[in-house]
Amino acid sequence: MFFGRTTPVYDATRRQQEWNNFVLVTPACAFHLPGDTFDCMRKVDLSTLISAYTVSSKLSPEQFQFVPVIDGEGGIIPDLPSKLISAGNFSKIPLITGANLDDGTFFTPQWVSNDLEIEFLLTEGALPWQLTPPSATFLDALDRILELLSPEYKRFASIIGDVNFHEPPPHLAVANACLGVTHGTDVPYFYGTPFAQGLKTAEGELSLAMDYVISFVASLDPNDGKGSQRPNWPRYTADNQVLLQFASSNTTTVPDDYRAEQIAYLNSVSSLFGQ
């Protein structure tokens, strides 16, 4: 599957085979009966678990072997995140979040060239949350998504980025032109790599400004007046929907209206994609 960061959240049964494979290649627990493996696996030493994981991950058809799953009423994730958020059932804690402009390109096949290929890949990515064959509701939503976004590869990448990211080394910014500012290109900046390597450029200054995050971790306030001199990062509220844009030497606030119609529609059908 190709969905990234906020991977679709499925029922726990989706990952049962992953767990079975993991247990099977862990010698001390391989012959335990189903339903009697967890206590055994908790007693296995770390190096053995890591070795077993390395082997079992090669047997997995999943892009990410173990991810959060819906574990029902009373569980850590009792329902789809979109439904929990709509019901106000989430932790009310300070949060910094964001996305790269081209987050979806890293997860998108570059060979897509027509609507049928996009429909196939999006449907496969949404299964088995969807029924097989997918529901009429899902197919109607898919048609509407394809109307809202275009053309093919960048269109598909936009869908992947919107569904999974925008919805709720030095000079890395000049990455592959096709991929654009894709998933992970921001990581060296958050760790201050361009600045630490002595780059007296907009790139280096941008990485220095990422100490917003250090301030937030230390004081829950990115504007605590410590660290580098940087613009105020306004709090995002229902009445003040603005983002802080990190764009080379132009770190500034911008309205949160990026593909507003498309994002609003995706939010309205997010449960169809296991979100």
GIRA-V287738 format. One record per pair of residues at least 4 apart in sequence whose ideal C-beta (glycine too) atoms are under 6 Angstrom apart, sorted by the first residue. I is the first residue (numbers start at 1). J is the second residue. Records with the same first field share a line. If there is no record, write none. Layout:
I = J, J
This chain:
1 = 63, 125
2 = 107, 125
3 = 7, 8, 125, 164
4 = 107, 164
5 = 164, 165
6 = 164
7 = 64, 67
8 = 129, 274
9 = 70, 80, 274
10 = 14, 69, 129
11 = 70
12 = 69, 71
15 = 69
18 = 60, 65
21 = 56, 59
22 = 56
23 = 29, 37
24 = 30
25 = 52, 55, 56
26 = 44, 52
28 = 44
29 = 37, 40, 41
32 = 36, 37, 40
37 = 41
44 = 48, 49
52 = 56
53 = 57
57 = 65
60 = 65
68 = 77
70 = 77
71 = 75, 77
72 = 78
73 = 78
79 = 83, 84
80 = 271
82 = 270, 271, 275
84 = 89, 90
85 = 90
94 = 220
96 = 216
99 = 103, 165, 166
100 = 181, 186
101 = 181
102 = 180, 181, 182
103 = 161, 165, 183
104 = 108, 157, 158, 160, 161
105 = 157, 179, 180, 182
106 = 182, 183
107 = 160
108 = 156, 157, 160
110 = 153
112 = 117, 118, 152, 153, 156
113 = 152
115 = 119, 146
118 = 156
119 = 142
123 = 134
126 = 130, 273
129 = 274
130 = 134, 138
131 = 135
134 = 138, 139
138 = 272
141 = 269, 272
148 = 262
149 = 155, 158, 159, 262
150 = 155
151 = 155
158 = 162
161 = 165, 166
162 = 166, 263, 266
163 = 266, 273
167 = 266
170 = 194, 197, 199
172 = 185, 188
175 = 179, 185
181 = 185
188 = 193
189 = 206, 207, 210
190 = 210
192 = 196, 207
194 = 199, 203, 204, 207
195 = 204, 207, 208
199 = 203, 204
200 = 204
202 = 248, 249
208 = 228
209 = 228, 230, 251
211 = 227, 228
212 = 222, 233
215 = 219, 222, 224, 226, 227
216 = 222
219 = 224
222 = 233
223 = 232, 233
231 = 251
233 = 244
234 = 242
241 = 256
242 = 253, 255
243 = 254, 256
244 = 253
245 = 252, 254
246 = 251
259 = 263
270 = 275
